[in-house]
């Protein structure tokens, strides 16, 4: 698998999403060389830099599947806009909560102990293909107060911790593909799906809320992240737990705060990996009050939506390193052009 899924997250992450507008084969071929560039940085700077390259549904269908003869991963789909049936009242006005669908062709996720090395890894690709791509997201995130969100709460308290837990949550294994065709197995094994969203927090509004009420919104205590008892049904914790047939399903979060408290835009770069895209999709629908409603006439939605707005939304498939390199080879063969960065 690619290096940035299972490794512990260092201090800085770069989230880079773009569309490919032209010279698609050349760009795809160049992407496969990013791992070589990463290895060079590791050696030169004694760095722990890691990276993953993931692809959106449209680029996969239009190029990997149609032009390069790769099977489409089972369950892969584009992100679709979500609109909550809830109407919240704010300043006398009613409004819907929604999650926009912005998607994108490629997501590069870089993490290391140094922001400059993250930049260096991606810059060679950007400079070479500046005229070929349209950048949708280019933001660096950082660890805040030892792993807290800008709201002041610890982020990812129940994130899978051990290598075994991370692998079982995020990595598609051969045992998950018993019903799949040979071609689909080849593409999917050791791969993962990933959700990427940029959230903008209304910190000014949030900080008018007293700590006890903030804890009810999140579902955890602010100092130590212990559960609030009893847990409010509309807390973030309650609405992000997915239980089916007595089993709890998890995702592997790799989210980072961005911006600062005095800036105009600050929030969370939400990134989560999972071996089953439907798990992520169901969790999101539950957050937005689109499933598991158990109070007649009442929409149970995640109350954090009252204080934060998603401004991007994208699903991607992260192939294994072997498949990524194979994509590069096939693209290079089809294009007939050198692709080294």
NUPALO-677018 format. One record per residue: residue in three letters; x, y, z of N, C-alpha, C, O in turn. Coordinates in pm, whole numbers, plus 32768, in hexadecimal, padded with zeros to 4 digits. Atoms other than C-alpha are relative to their C-alpha. Layout:
// NUPALO-677018
ALAXYZXYZXYZXYZ/...
END
This chain:
// NUPALO-677018
UNK80547F8980008000800080008058807D800080D08075801A/UNK7FB47F8480008067816C7FE38020802D808F7FDC800580EE/UNK7FC07FEC7F7E812D81FF81027FB2805480657FCE804C80DD/UNK803C7F9F7FA58042830481967F817FCF80447F43801B808E/UNK807E802F7FC87F1C822881FB80127FCC808F7FC77FF380E8/UNK7FF280447F7F7F9E815B83208067803F805D8067802380D5/UNK7F977FC57FAC80C5822A839C7FC48069805F7F6380AC803C/UNK802C7F947FA68095830E84CE801280877FBC8072809D7F73/UNK7FFD7F7D8040804B847384638061805E8048805A806F80C2/UNK7FA07F9F7FCC8166857084927FBE808A800C7F4480978004/UNK80327F7B7FDB814586E684D67FB580497F927F5C80997FAE/UNK80397FB0806D80E58766837B7FCA7FA67F9180097F437F6C/UNK803980478071800386E882657FDD80617F907FAF80D07FAA/UNK80267FB280767FD1876C81057F8F7FB77FB87F9A7F407F9B/UNK8073803680477E808735805B7FFA80467F787FE680BF7F6F/UNK7FF47FC880877E9887657EE27FA07FB57FA57FB57F3F7F87/UNK8064803C80587D6A87227E017FFC804E7F7E7FFC80C97F7F/UNK80057FB980807D5F87707C8F7FB97FAE7F957FAE7F347F9F/UNK8036803C807A7CB387287B45806E80007F9580C380597F93/UNK7FA4800480727D7986C27A107FB2802E7F867F517FEE7F5D/UNK80497FC580707D0D879A78EB80327FD47F777FE77FD27F16/UNK7FC7802D807F7DFA871C77DC807E7FB0801C80B17FAE808C/UNK7F8980557FF47F228635779C7FF27F9D8074804D7F8C80C5/UNK802080597F917E818539788480657F8F8011808D7F708081/UNK7FA380717FF67F6B841A78328087802B803980C47FE38088/UNK7F7F7FCF7FCE80A184EB78737FF8801E809780557FFF80E2/UNK800F7FE27F71801A856279C47FF87F7F805080387F7480B9/UNK800D807F7FB97FB884017A2C80877FB9800A80A67F7C8071/UNK7F7B803E7FFC8110838479D1805B8046806480A6800480AC/UNK7FAE7FB57FA281B784997A977FDC7FDF809180347FD680E7/UNK802C801E7F7980E584477BC980427F82803880607F7A80AF/UNK7FC5807D7FD1817782EA7BDA80908011802D80C67FBB8072/UNK7F767FE87FD982D283837C06800B804C8084807A806280B6/UNK7FFD7FB67F82827084407D40803A7FAB807280797FE080CD/UNK7FC980597F9982CB83107E1380997FFF7FFC80DA7FFA8064/UNK7F6E7FF8800C842F831C7D8A80338082803B809880838082/UNK7FDB7F7E7FC98441848D7DE07FF680008099804A803980DE/UNK8011800A7F6F83BE84427F3E80757FB5803F80AA7FDF80A6/UNK7F90804F7FCB84CB83397F7480828051800180D48043805B/UNK7F8A7FAA800585D584367F0A8000806380748069807C80B1/UNK800A7FA07F9185578532800C801A7FB98086805D7FF080DD/UNK7FE8804E7F8685548424811A80957FEE801780C780018087/UNK7F70801A7FF586C083D380D480508080801580A98085806A/UNK7FB37F847FFC873D853780A17FF0804A80848050808280B9/UNK801C7FAF7F89869785D381D27FE57FAC807D7FBF7FE180E6/UNK801D805A7F90867284A282B27F73801A80337F5C802880AB/UNK80897FD77FE284FE84EA82A77FA37F8880097FBD7F1D7FD2/UNK806A80647FF883C8842283017F8E80207FA17F1D7FF37FB6/UNK80697FD6805A830784B981E07FB87F897FC17FF77F297F94/UNK80528067803F81E783E381607FA080437F9E7F8880BC7FA6/UNK805B7FC6806380F5841180407FA47F957FC67FC87F207FBE/UNK805A8055804D7FC9837B7F937FCC804E7F887FBC80C87F8E/UNK803D7FC780787F3F83BA7E387F7E7FB47FE77F7E7F3A7FDC/UNK8084803C80107DCC837C7E067FBA803E7F887FD980AF7F60/UNK80417FD4807C7CE6839C7CDA7F69800880117F2B7FB58052/UNK80907FEE7FFF7B84841E7CAF7FBA7FA37F9F7FF87F667F49/UNK8050805E80507A6C83597C0F800680217F6B80167FC77F19/UNK80077FDB808E7A5E841D7AC880817FE37FB6807F7FAE7F47/UNK7F81801B80437BD184077A7880177F6A7FF580527F3A7F94/UNK7FEF809180067BCA82957ACB7FAE7FC57F8E7FDF7F727F40/UNK80558035806B7AA5825079E48030802B7F7680357FD97F1A/UNK7FDC7FC980837B1D833078C980897FD67FD080A07FCB7F57/UNK7F77801C802A7C8C82D178CC80347F798031805E7F277FE0/UNK7FCD80807FD17CF181B079AD7FB17F8B7FC87FE97F257FA0/UNK8054806D80307BC980DD79437FF77FFF7F6780147F997F27/UNK80197FFC80907B80815177DF807F7FFC7FAC80827FBB7F44/UNK7F877FF480517CE2819E7766806F7FA0802A80BB7F707FD6/UNK7F9180517FD17DCB80CF78437FD87F74802B802B7F26805C/UNK803380897FEB7CF07F9A787280097FCD809080207F5680A6/UNK800A802B7F757CDD7F9679EF7F6D7FF180257F1980407FF9/UNK808980107FCF7BA27F127A957FDC8071805F803380AC809F/UNK802E7F9C7FA07ACF80057B5D7FEC7FBD80887FAD7F548090/UNK8010803B7F7A7AE07FC17CD67F6D7FF080267F1C804A800E/UNK808A80197FD579A17F287D627FD7806780698022808480C7/UNK80357FA17FA078CD80257E1B802F808F7FED800780E88037/UNK7FCC7F788017798681527D8E7F9480567FC27F4D802B7F67/UNK80637FA2803378AA82807D4D8030808E801C808280A38075/UNK7FDE7F757FE178C983FB7D3C7FB7802E807D7F4E7FF880A0/UNK80457FC47F8E787284CA7E6D7F86804A7FCD7F8D80927F69/UNK807C7FBC8026770B85467E597FD88062806C7FEA804780E3/UNK80297F997FA1768586817EFB7F9A7FC980647F3E7F80803F/UNK805C80287F9675D5864580477FB7807C80337FF480E4804B/UNK80507F947FC874BA872180C27FAD7FC780727F607F69805E/UNK804980307F8B743086F0821F7F6E80267FF87F4D80957FCE/UNK808E7FDB7FF772B586E182497FE6805E80747F7980958083/UNK800D7FA77F8D72F587AA8384800280927FD3804880B87F76/UNK7FFC7F6F801072AC891B838B8028803D80867FDB803680E7/UNK7FD77FBF7F84737389D384947FDD80947FF87FE180D17F8D/UNK80237F737FFA730C8B2C85048075804F803780A6803480A4/UNK7F8D7FAE7FD8741F8C2F85167FDE80927FE37FC480B77F70/UNK80217F72800D73DD8DA185537F7880157FBF7F6380717F70/UNK80877FF3803472718D6985037FED7FC87F747F7E7FCA7F3F/UNK80068036808772C38CCA83B380147F68800480617F358055/UNK7FF08091800872A08B5B835880607FDD7F8E805F801C7F24/UNK7FA48028806973AF8AAA8297801B7F6A800680137F2C8070/UNK7FDC808C8009740D894F822180947FEF801A80E480487FFD/UNK7F7480277FFE755288A38273801C7FAE7F827FC87F5E7F58/UNK7FE28048807B75FF881D813E80977FE57FF680E980288034/UNK7F748020801E7743877E80C6800E80047F687FD27FB27F23/UNK7FF27FF4809277AE87EC7F6780557F907FC680AA7F56800B/UNK7FAF80628049783D86FD7E66805A804B7FA0802A80867F3F/UNK7FA07FBE80597979878A7DC780597F9C7FB8808E7FBA7F4D/UNK7FB3806E80397A2F86427D81808D802C7FD480CF8075801E/UNK7F777FE680297B74865E7CB7803C7F817FC680107F137FE6/UNK7FC1807380417C53857B7BE7806A7FBD805680747F428058/UNK7F8E80377FB57D7E85517CCD8009804280897FF680BB8098/UNK7FE67FD07F787DBD85717E42808B7FD0802A80A57F58802F/UNK7F7B80217FCB7F25857F7EBF8002802980927FEA809D80B4/UNK7FFF7FEB7F707F44855F8037808D7FE6803380BE7F76802E/UNK7F7580097FD4809D85A680C58008802280957FC6807F80C3/UNK7FF07FE77F7181068597823380927FF1802780D67F937FFC/UNK7F77800A7FCE825285DC82DE8012805A80787FB5809D80A5/UNK7FDE7FAA7F8F8300868D83FA8026808C7FD3804080E28027/UNK7FD77F7E8034835387B383137FA5802B7F8D7F937FE17F2C/UNK80587FCC80688267888A8243804A80167F7D801180047F12/UNK7FB57FE4807A837B88E4814F80187F837FAC801C7F8A7F32/UNK7FEB807C804A83B7877780F47F807FD47FBB7F847F9D7F4D/UNK8080801D80418245874680AE7FF280507F807FC9801C7F18/UNK80057FA880768256886D7FC1805F7FCF7F93803C7FCB7F1D/UNK7F9D802A8062839187EC7F1B7FD37F857FB37FEC7F797F3B/UNK802C807A804382F5869A7ECF7F9C801E7F917FA37FE37F25/UNK806B7FE6806181C8872C7E1A802880697F997FF0806C7F2B/UNK7FE07F8F8058826F885C7D7D80327FD77F77801280177F14/UNK7FCB802C80828326879B7C6C7F8F7FDB7FA17F947FFC7F2A/UNK80738025805381DC870C7BEF7FB4807C7FD57F8D80897F61/UNK804C7F86801E812F885E7C04804580547F96800580857F39/UNK7FB77FAD8060823F89167B4780007FC27F747FF280087F10/UNK7FFA80438083825488117A337F7980047FB97F7380127F3F/UNK8084800E803C80DC87F979FC7FA2807380227F2880618026/UNK80507F8D7FD9806789537A5E7F92801F7F9C7F2480477FC2/UNK80617FE280687FB5898079117F9E7F8F7FE87F3D7F9F7F9E/UNK8053807680197F188826791C7F977FE8806B7F397F9C8055/UNK8058801E7F907E6588317A6A7FBC807E80357FEC80EE8022/UNK80457F957FBA7D6B89067B287FFC7FDC80947FBE7F7980BB/UNK7FF7801C7F717DB289157C9C7F7D802680457F4C80968037/UNK807D7FEA7FB87C7A88F17D758017801880957FD4806A80D3/UNK7FDC7FF17F727D1488D07ED080987FF9800C80D67F9C7FD9/UNK7F6F7FFF7FE67E77892C7F39801480408088802C80B98093/UNK7FFD7FCC7F787E84894F80B280587FA8805780577F2E804C/UNK7FAF80477F9D7F7888F081C37FBB800580887F8A806E80B2/UNK803780097F7A7EF9887A8313806F7FE3806380DD7FBC803E/UNK7F9B80117F987FAE8860845D7FBF7FC5807C7F487FD58093/UNK803180317F807F8C87B085A97FEF8077805E804580CF8066/UNK80227F907FAA7EE8889986A37FF37FCF80907FA07F7A80AE/UNK8005801F7F727F29887F88187FFD7F69801A7FAC7F378068/UNK7FF0808F7FE77F91871488077F937FA77FC87F827F367FF7/UNK8064805580407E768696872D7F70802F80127F137FE08007/UNK80867FC97FF07D4E877C876B7FD280477F80802380787F31/UNK803D7FAF80677C618819867380028092802F801780AC80A6/UNK80017F737FD87C4B899686707F8B8021805D7F89808C809B/UNK806B7FEE7F9E7B0A896E873980337FEA808E7FED800A80EE/UNK7FC6801B7F7D7BEF890688577FEE7F72802F80237F4D8098/UNK8018808B7FDA7B7B879A886080657FA47FBD80917FBD7F4C/UNK7FA5806580387C5F866E882A7FBB7FBF7F897F477F997F91/UNK80388037807C7C2A85EA86CA80287F6E7FF0809B7F498008/UNK7FE1808B801C7C1084798675801E7FAB807980787F568075/UNK7FE6804A7F837BFE83EF87D77FFA7F6A7FEC804F7F218021/UNK8011809080157B868298876380397FD07F7A800F7F697F46/UNK7FC28029807D7C5B828A862980497F7B801480887F68807C/UNK7FB2807B7FF47CEC812F85E880928020801C80CB807B7FDF/UNK7F7C7FDB7FCD7E3E812A8694806F7FA07FD780D97FCB7FAA/UNK7F988062801F7EFD7FE7865B80067FE87F697FA780067F21/UNK7FF18020808F7F827F7985077F957F9F7FD37F617FAB7F64/UNK8068806380217E8E7E55850D7F7980457FEF7F3180297F8F/UNK80807FB980077D647F3A85527FFA80597F857F94805E7F40/UNK7FFB7FA880747DCF803284477FF07FB07F7F7FA57FD87F25/UNK8006805380787E007F1F83457F747FC87FEB7F407FCC7F7C/UNK80878039800B7CB17E7B83907F9880697FDB7F3380497F9C/UNK805E7F94801D7C037FCC83738012803A7F747FB080517F2D/UNK7FE57FAE80777CAD806E8249802E7FB57F85801C7FE67F16/UNK7FC1804280727D557F6D816B7FAB7F8D7FCB7F847F338016/UNK804C806A80427C987E928073805B7F867FF380C57F8C7FB5/UNK7FB0807A80007D187D3080A07FC17F957FA87F4D7FA17F81/UNK8031806A805A7CF47BF57FCF7F817FBF80377F2A7F967FEA/UNK8077803C7FC37BF47B6E80C87F8280537FEA7F1380207FF5/UNK80727FA9801B7B167C9980767FD17FF67F6F7F6B80317F4B/UNK80187FFF80907B197C467F037FDE7F767FC87FF37F5D7F51/UNK80188089802A7AAD7ADB7EF47F9A7FF67F8F7FA27F9C7F3B/UNK80678005806879807B2A7E17802580537F867FD980587F25/UNK7FD97FA5806C7A3E7C1A7D3480437FB47F8E80797F477FA0/UNK7FBB803B80737AC27BD17BD98097800E801080C5805B8065/UNK7F6D7FFA7FFB7C367B9D7BA08031808E7FE5808F80BD8025/UNK7FD67F7880257C537CF57B007FE680648071803880BB808B/UNK80217FA67F917BA57DA57C22805B7FE580768089804380B8/UNK7FA480237F947C787CE87D22808880407FEA80C580758047/UNK7F7C7FC880217DB37D5A7C71800780958020806A80C68055/UNK80037F6F7FEA7D4B7EC77C867FF080228093802F808080C5/UNK802A7FD77F7B7CBC7EC97DE680587FCF80728062801280D9/UNK7FB680397F8F7D9E7DED7EBB806E805F803080BC80947FE1/UNK7FA37FA47FBD7E6E7EBD7FB07FE380937FE1803680EA7FFB/UNK80297F7780177DB27FF47F437FA38031806E7F917FED80D3/UNK80597FC57F9C7CC180D680027FA980697FBC7FC980987F4F/UNK80507F8F802B7BAD81D47FD5801780738062803A805D80D6/UNK7FE87F8E7FA97BCA8335805F7F9C806F7FE57F7B808E7F72/UNK80557F8980057AE2845780AB805480798024809F80758086/UNK7FB97F837FE27B7085B8809E7F9B807280007F5280877F9F/UNK80567F8B7FF57AB186E98119804C807180448096805B80A4/UNK7FCF7F897FBC7B1B884981707F8C803D804C7F2780638011/UNK80677FC67FAA7A5088CA8296802C808A802F809F809D8056/UNK7FE67F7A7FCD7A3A8A3882F57FB2801180827F3780098082/UNK80407FEF7F7E79F48A7084677FD480918015801980EF7FED/UNK802B7F7C7FD1792B8B9684E8802F800B80917FE17FF880EE/UNK7FC57FFF7F7A7A148BC186117FCA807180567FC1806480D0/UNK80397F927FB379818D0F86747F7D7FD680427F647FF480B6/UNK807E80327FCA782D8C6D86A0801A7F9480697FDB7F9280D3/UNK7FE2806F7FA678C38B368745802F8032808980097FFA80F0/UNK7FC57FD27F82797C8BFB884C7F9F805380557FC3807D80C3/UNK80687FC37FAC783B8CA188C37FB57F9680507F667FB780A9/UNK8044806F7FBD77C58B49893780517FD7807B80CB7FC78072/UNK7FB680277F88781E8AE78A9B80327F717FF37FFF7F247FA2/UNK7FBC8080800E78F889B48AD07FA17F8980137FAE7F257FCC/UNK805E806E7FE977DF88D88B567FAB7FE57F857F967F727F60/UNK805180128079770889168A2280557FD47F8980277F897F34/UNK7FA580328067783588E7893D80127F69800D80127F217FA9/UNK7FEE80907FE77868879289DD7F867FB07FD57F937F3E7FA9/UNK807A8044802E76FE873889917FFC7FF77F687FCB7F967F30/UNK7FFA8002809377358793882480617F947FD080427F4A7F72/UNK7F9B8061802A786E86BC88097FE17F7580357FF37F127FEE/UNK801980827FC1780985A788F980757FD0805480787F5D8080/UNK7F8B80217FAE795585B089B5802580788056800480EA8037/UNK7FCF7F977FA979F186738AD0807680477FBD80C880077F7C/UNK7F987FB380447AD687888A59808D7FE6803680E97FDB7FE6/UNK7F7680127FCF7C0187528B43803F7F7A7FDA80B37F767FB3/UNK7FC48086800C7C2F85D88B1D7FBB7FA57F9B7FE47F327F8B/UNK8049804A80677B3A85628A0D7FB17F8880377F8E7F2E7FEB/UNK8055806A7FCA7A7B847F8AFC7F7180157FD17F4680877FBC/UNK80887FF48034791784328A867FA58051805C7FAF804880D7/UNK80697FBF7FB577F985128AF07F937F99801D7F677F527FC3/UNK806680617FD776FC84418BB37F8C804B80417FA18099809E/UNK80238050807675E984258B4D802780477F7F803080C27F7B/UNK7FD27FC6807E7656845989E67F8C803A7FB17F2D7FF27F92/UNK806B7FC4804F757C854F89267FF47FBE7F7680597FA37F35/UNK80158045807F74DF84B087F1803280517F88805280197F20/UNK7FD37FAC8070754585D9871A8092802C801080BF80857FC9/UNK7F727FE07FF276AE85E78794804E7FC87F8B80217F6B7F47/UNK7FAA8030806D77C785B7869B80247F6D801480267F1F7FB5/UNK7FDC808B7FE3782B847487487F8C7FA37FDC7FA17F3D7F9A/UNK80748055801A76CB83E387347FE27FF37F6C7FBF7F877F3C/UNK80248002808E7696844385C8806F7FCB7FA680587FB77F2F/UNK7F938037805377E883C18551801E7F6E801E807A7F347FE4/UNK7FF1808F7FE477C9826385E67FA57FB37FA27F2D7FCE7F9A/UNK804E8052805D7759816484E37FF97F718036805E7F2B803D/UNK801980877FCF76C28024856F7FA17FB97FA07F387FF07F7E/UNK805980508053762E7F158490800C7F6E802A80797F378030/UNK8004808C7FD775C37DB98501805E7FE3807580A17F7C8079/UNK7FB080137F8876727DE7864D8094801A7FF080E08006804F/UNK7F727FE7801877BF7E4785AE801780957FEA7FCC80D67FA1/UNK7FDD7F74801678637F9E85C28068800A7F9180CD7FC57F94/UNK7FA47FEA806F790D80148485804F80808018801A80E3804B/UNK7FAA7F8D7FE67A3281048492804180327F8080437FED7F1A/UNK7FAE7FC780697AFB81E783B18085802A803E808F803A80B8/UNK7F7D7FD57FD07C69824D83CC801280947FDE802680B77F69/UNK7FF87F7080157C7A83C583FA8091802E7FF480EB7FFB8039/UNK7F7D7FC0800F7DA4849483887FEA80957FEB802380D27F8F/UNK802B7F7680107D1185EE83B9805F8061804480A2803E80A5/UNK7FA87F9A7FC97DCC873184007FBA808880017F7580AA7FA1/UNK802F7F7680017D698891846B804F80547F9B80BF80307F76/UNK7FB97FA380587DC589B083837FD4808E80257F7180A0806C/UNK80217F747FE37DC28B2C8395802A8024808D807C7FDF80CA/UNK7FE57FD87F777DCE8BE484DE7F86804780387F2B806B7FEE/UNK80787FCC7FBF7CDB8C7185D97FE580937FE07F7580C27FF4/UNK80167F7380217D0C8DD985687FEB80157F6B7FD080857F3F/UNK80137FF380907CF08D9183F37F6D7FFA7FDB7F187FDA802E/UNK808A8002802F7BB68DA683237FCE7F737FE37F567F597FEC/UNK8027808980207BB98C3582C480587FA0804F80D27FA18042/UNK7FB880647FB27C1A8B1E83B27FA17F8D801A7F277FA0801F/UNK805780737FE97B9A89C283F4804D7F7F800080BB7F768035/UNK7FC880877FFF7BE2885583B780087FC97F737FA67FCF7F28/UNK7FF1804D807A7C6D879C828B7FE27F70802580377F2A805B/UNK802B80857FD67BAA865B82BB80287F9A7F96800A7FA97F20/UNK7FD0806A805A7C46852482257FED7F7C8048801D7F6C80B9/UNK801380827FC17BDC83C0826E800B7F917F987FD27F997F2B/UNK7FED807580557C45827481D57FAB7F8C80327F967F7D80AB/UNK805080747FDA7B6F813B81D280027F9B7F8D80097FC17F18/UNK7FFD806680697B6D7FF181187F787FF17FBA7F6F7FB17F52/UNK8088800A803779F6801380D67FC6808D7FF77FAA80CB805E/UNK802F7F778012797C815C80437F73801480377F5080828061/UNK80897FF27FCE7816811480AE7FFE802180947F9F806080C4/UNK7FF87FDF7F727883812D821C800B809780127FC480D28063/UNK7FF07F6F7FF978F7829481E87F7E80457FD87F5380A48019/UNK80797FC1803477BF82E881217F8D7FF880657F4380588077/UNK806A80107F9B76D5825E822C8018805A80787FBA809380AF/UNK7FE07FA77F91778B831E833D7FDB80907FE07FA180D68034/UNK80227F78802877648462827D7F6980167FFE7F38807C802C/UNK80927FF4800775F48423823D7FC38005808C7F60804B80A2/UNK80307FFC7F7675C283E383AF801A8089803E7FC680BF8086/UNK7FE17F7A7FCD7671852B84047F9980667FD17F7180BF801D/UNK805B7F9E803B758585E7831D7F6C7FDE80147F15801B7FD7/UNK808B80207FDF744C854383A77FB67FB97F917F3D7FC77F86/UNK803D80438073740D846C82737FEC7F6A80177FC27F237FBC/UNK8019808C7FE073FE831983257FF97FF080988021804880E4/UNK800680257F7273BD827284757FB2806580547FDC808880C2/UNK80537FA57FB272AD836184E37FA47FAE805A7F507F638029/UNK805180517FA4721182CC861C7FA1805280557F64801D80B2/UNK80617FAC7FBB714383F386997F9F80357F977FC580847F40/UNK80627FDB80677004842385D07FF080977FF77FD880DB805A/UNK80127F7280176FF0857A8537807880558022807480D08014/UNK7F887FB57FDA714D85DC85AD80767FD27FAC808C7F5A7F9D/UNK7F888021804C728685EA84D780788001805D809980688098/UNK7F8880087FAE73B685718593807980197FA8809E7FC57F57/UNK7F8B7FDE804F74E1862084FC80738022805E805D803880D5/UNK7F897FE17FB276438666857380018096801E800780E97FC2/UNK80077F737FDA763987AC8637807E804F7FDC807A80CA7FDB/UNK7F8A7FB4802B779B880585CA7FE580487F7C802A80A87F5B/UNK80237FBE807E76F78862847D7FCC808E80177FC980DF7FBA/UNK802C7F787FDF766E8995852E80768060800C806380DA800E/UNK7F8A7FAD7FE777D38A11855B806F7FEC7F9780D6802E7F9E/UNK7F99801A80657893898D842E7FBE7FDA7F7C7F597F937F7A/UNK8038801880857853897D82B780677FBE7FA580D67FF27F93/UNK7FAB803E806678EC888B81BE7FF780527F807F8980747F53/UNK7FFF7FB2807D7957894B808680367FAE7F8B802F7FDB7F19/UNK7FDB805E806979E788247FC37FD37F75802A7FBC7F5C80A0/UNK8023808B7FE2798A86B47FA9802B7FA77F8D80027FBB7F1B/UNK7FC78055806A7A4285A37EEB80187F73803380477F6080A3/UNK7FD9808A7FE87A6184297EE2806F7FDC7F9E806C80047F2A/UNK7F93802E80547B9F838A7E5C801F7F6E801D7FFE7F398087/UNK7FCA80877FEB7C3382307E2D80988009800380D680457FAB/UNK7F6F80017FF07D9881FC7EA680347F757FDA80257F178029/UNK7FCF808580267E3880DB7DE5807F7FDC804D80BF80328089/UNK7F8280297FC47F5880107E6B8074803D7FB28063806E7F42/UNK7F8B7FC9804380B680827E16801D7FB57F7E80457FF27F1B/UNK7FE8804F807980D77F667D1C7FA280297F8F7FCC80367F1C/UNK80607FD880687F997FCC7C64801D808F7FD3801080AD7F5C/UNK7FDC7F7780268001813C7C6E80737FFF7F9B806F80487F38/UNK7F8F8008805D814A80E37BC67FD57FC57F7A80097FEC7F12/UNK8031803A807C809080107AC87FB080667FAF7FB880687F34/UNK80467F9280447FAE81387A77806580587FB88050807E7F45/UNK7F977FAE803D80EA82027A35803D7FC07F86805480037F21/UNK7FC380468073817D80FA79517FA27FFD7F897FCC80157F18/UNK80608006806F804180D378847FEA808A7FC37FE080987F49/UNK80127F7880328012824C786A8078802B7FAE8069806B7F45/UNK7F867FDD8048817C827877FF80047FBB7F7880297FF77F14/UNK8001804B807D8158816976F97F9F803B7F9B7FBB80437F24/UNK80657FC68059801D8209766E802A808A7FCD800C80AE7F5B/UNK7FDD7F76802780AF83697669808080067FAF808E805A7F55/UNK7F8080018047820D831675F180598075802380B580967FD8/UNK7FB47F8B7FD78298844176B180417FE6808680057FA980DD/UNK7FBB800D7F808399844877C97FB2804A806D7F8080B88056/UNK80537FC57F9682F0848E7919804C801A8081800D803A80E6/UNK7FB67FEC7F84840684B17A177FEF808E80347FEC80EE7FE7/UNK800E7F7C7FC283DC85CD7B0F80878043800F808F80B38042/
END
